[in-house]
Amino acid sequence: TECDQVHIDDVSSDDNGQDLSTYSFATDGFHAAATSANLCLATGVRGGVDWMRKLAFRYRRVKELYSTYKNNVGGLLGPAKRDAWLQLRAEVEALTDSWLTHALKSLSIISSRSNCVNVLVTTTQLIPALAKVLLYSLGSVFPIENIYSATKIGKESCFERIMQRFGRKVVYVVIGDGVEEEQAAKKHNMPFWRISSHSDLLALHQALEFEYL
């Protein structure tokens, strides 16, 4: 068993619901069982009931942190780091001609619709992906339960999981720039909106704004 999961709730069945308010993640022995940098190589009890429960506790804590700070990542970073991050993000925005701002506009339109949701499928491992979503202030448009990591199973398998969850009668539109998601979309007969340039992003926003999409 590895620490990395596809979805935030994948280990929730191993969680016994214990109150974690006085639980010490630093001294619970989970780290001690792991090799220096890699939590996923815990020895001896790796994959055992106790190990899985401690892993589930960690995912529950991540879920709590995400929910608490999804609209306020600065509160999680603290004043100094927040200011440094905002400065860096402003520089990135200037260099990319406000790419993030334009993307967020489209994602916000989708999430504001009562019959639509944003679902993120990424090749990044789940925990780093959640951190990135929070850092780029995308937590408000991507509920944590709508984020899937394709690191272990690939995007096509993630798409299948999403279809099992939401059903086959809804309309899926895949937005991306990679070959893998385009092929997966094609296999499941989902329309694919390619974002390979700034104009593609602006066109997407316009299509959403005028309700063509």
N, C-alpha and C positions, 0 to 999 in steps of 0.2 A: 504494500500500500504506500502511495506517495502522498505528500502534503498537498500538492497541486490538484485542484479540482476544476471541473468544467463549469460548475454553477455553485452559487453561494450556499444553496440548501442541500448539496449532494451528500454531506456528512451529518445532516441534522438528525437523522434517525439514530445516530450514536450519542446524541445529546440527551442527558437524563433530566434536563431542566433545572439543574442545580443553580442556586443563587450565586452569582459571580461577584457580588459587590465587595466581598472580602477575600476573594480568591486571588492568589498570587501567581501570575503567569511566569514570573521570574524564578520562582523557587519550587515549581511543581514537578521538577525532574524531567520535564519533556525536553528541555534544551540539553540537559546533562547527558541524555541518551543519544544525542545527535553529534555527528562529527562537526568540527569547528564552524564551517560556514553553511552547511547544508542540513536543514531540519529534516529533510526527507530521507536521510540515511540513518535514522535512529536504529540502534542495534538492539538485539535481544527481544524487546517487546514490540518491535515494529509491526504494526497491523493488529496487535492484540487489542482486547476490549478496552483496557485502560488507556492505551496509546490513542486509539480511535476516539475515545471520549474526550481526551485532552485536546485532540485536533478539532473536534466538533466545538469545544468551548472557544477555541481561537476563532473559528469561523463565525460563531455567534457574536463574539466581541467585535469582529470586523464589521459585521452587519449593523451592529449598534452604532459604531463610530461613523459608518457611512450615512446612516439615517440621521444622526445628530448633526453632522457637518456638511451634508450635501449642498446646502445653500450658504455655507459659511466656512470654507476651507481655511480661511485666515484664523479662525478660532482654534483650529487644530494645530496650525503652524506656529502661532504666537506672533507678536508684533514685528520683531526683527526679521524673521524668516518670511513672514507675509509680505512685508514691504520689499524685500529683496526679490521675492518671487513675482510680485506684481510688476516690478521694474523690468525683470527679465521677460515676462509675458508681453509687456508693452513693446519691448524691442522686437520680439518675434512677430508680433502683429504688424509692426511697421515694415519689417522685412518681407512679410508675406502678403502685403496689401490687405490686411484685416481678414485673413482666411478664417480664423476662429470665429470672429464676429459674424461673418456671413453664414458659416455653418450653423452657428447657434441660432440664428434667425429662423432658418428652415426647421431645425429640430424643435424649436419652441412652437412653431405653428402646428407641427404634427402632434406634439404632446398636449397642446391646448384643445385639440378636437376630442369630443367625447367618445368617438368611435375609433380612435387611432392610438397606437402606441409606438414608441421608439424601442427597437431591440438592437443591441450591439453584439456583434460576433467578431472577436479579435483573435489574432494568433499570439498575442501577448498572454503570459500566464495570468491567472485570475487576479491574484492579489496586486501585482504591479499594475494591471489594467484598471482595477478599482481606484488605485492611487492616482493614476493619470486622469481618470474621469473627474475625480474631485479637484485635482490641481488645475484643470482647464475649465472649472466651473460648469461642468456638464452633468453634475449630479441631479440637478432639477429636471433634466429632460430624459435621463436614463435611470429609472428605478433599478435598484440593485438586483432585483429578481429578473430583470430583463437583460442582464449582461452574461454572456457566455464566452468561455475561453476555448478556442479550437486547438490549443497547443497539443493536447493528448489525442484528440479524436478527429481533427480536421473540420473544416467548415461545413462540408456536406452533411456530416453526422450531426453537427450543431443545428443545421437547418431542419433536419428530420426531427430532432428533439423539439424544436420550436413549433413545428407543424403538429406534432402530437399534443403539445400543450394548448395551442390556440385553435386547432381544428383545420380542416381542409376547405371549409366554406368561406373563410375570410380571404381578403385580397392581400397578398404580400408583394411589396416592392423592395427590391434589393438595391441599395445605393453603395457604390464602392469603386475602387480603382484597380483591383487585382484580378488576375486570371482565375484564381481558385474560386472566389465568390461568384464570378460570372458563370463559370462552368456549373457550379452547384445550383445557381438560380435557373440556368437553362434546363438542368435535369429535372427540377421540380416545377417547370413551366412558370417561373416567376419573372415578371418584367425586371430588367436590369437597367439602372440609371448610372451611367459611367461618370465618375468625377475625376477627370484627368487634367483639368485646367481651371483657372479662375472663372472663366466664362461659363463652364459647366455648373459651377456652384451658384453663380448668379441666376442662371437659367432655372435651376432647381427651385430657388427661392421665389422666382417670379411665377413658376408653374403652381407652386403651393399657395401663393398669395392670391392668385386669380382662380384658384380651385380647379385648375386643369388636372391636378394630381391630388 
